[in-house]
Amino acid sequence: MRLSQTIKREVNKAVITGLMTLVKHGSDRNLILLTHIVEKFVREENKPQIRSIREHIKKGHPFKDYIKRILRNTNKQYRNQIVFNLILRNFLENQEKRHKVREEGSYAPFTVLISPTMRCNLRCKGCYAGEYTTEDDL
């Protein structure tokens, strides 16, 4: 990694850490503010995703409670690393890689989720995870 890239990454990491301090209590207002700030830094093609997240927060989607629980109950260092990986790496740094893959006719997912139990209690519309039983079978 070049020096300029390293400096940019560290500045972005410091900004994200500061933003996490702002939203650590997870009020709706602060979460919405965070989406406005993040939207200013992402490519035009990713802005609809950020707006969608903001609308979900405004409408009280279960996703909002999940975000709040992560912000409230997760170790600070771990929480910051999750946000660093999801926001900085996915939205800012890896956009060029995803764009290149798209030009080659493929699709690079935003993130890959691993669910050892394939269960979730959020019951989001269209999600596969809510269709499984809640019995222990591992």
ZILIN-V483477 format. One record per residue. N is the residue number from 1. OMEGA is omega in degrees with one decimal (NA if undefined). Layout:
n->{N:N}
omega->{OMEGA:OMEGA}
This chain:
n->{1:2:3:4:5:6:7:8:9:10:11:12:13:14:15:16:17:18:19:20:21:22:23:24:25:26:27:28:29:30:31:32:33:34:35:36:37:38:39:40:41:42:43:44:45:46:47:48:49:50:51:52:53:54:55:56:57:58:59:60:61:62:63:64:65:66:67:68:69:70:71:72:73:74:75:76:77:78:79:80:81:82:83:84:85:86:87:88:89:90:91:92:93:94:95:96:97:98:99:100:101:102:103:104:105:106:107:108:109:110:111:112:113:114:115:116:117:118:119:120:121:122:123:124:125:126:127:128:129:130:131:132:133:134:135:136:137:138}
omega->{-180.0:-178.8:-179.3:177.8:179.2:179.1:179.6:-179.8:-178.3:176.3:178.4:179.5:178.4:178.2:-179.9:177.7:176.5:178.0:179.0:175.6:179.6:-172.4:-173.1:178.2:170.8:175.9:179.3:-178.6:-179.4:177.3:178.1:176.4:178.8:-180.0:177.8:-179.9:-179.3:-178.4:-179.6:-174.7:-175.6:177.6:-179.3:-177.6:179.7:-178.0:176.9:177.8:179.8:178.2:178.5:177.2:-180.0:179.3:177.3:178.4:-179.1:-176.6:178.5:178.3:179.3:176.8:179.9:179.7:177.5:177.9:-179.6:179.7:177.7:-178.6:-176.0:-166.8:-176.4:175.5:-174.7:-177.3:179.0:179.0:179.7:179.6:176.1:-178.6:178.4:-178.7:-176.8:-176.1:-173.6:-175.9:-176.4:-175.6:-172.6:-173.3:-173.1:178.9:-179.3:178.6:179.3:178.9:179.3:178.8:179.3:178.3:178.7:176.0:179.0:178.7:176.1:-178.3:178.4:178.7:177.4:-179.9:177.1:-178.8:-178.6:-178.8:-177.1:-179.6:177.8:-179.8:-178.0:177.6:178.4:-178.7:177.0:-177.3:-178.8:-167.8:-178.6:-177.3:-177.4:179.1:179.5:179.1:175.5:177.8:178.3:NA}
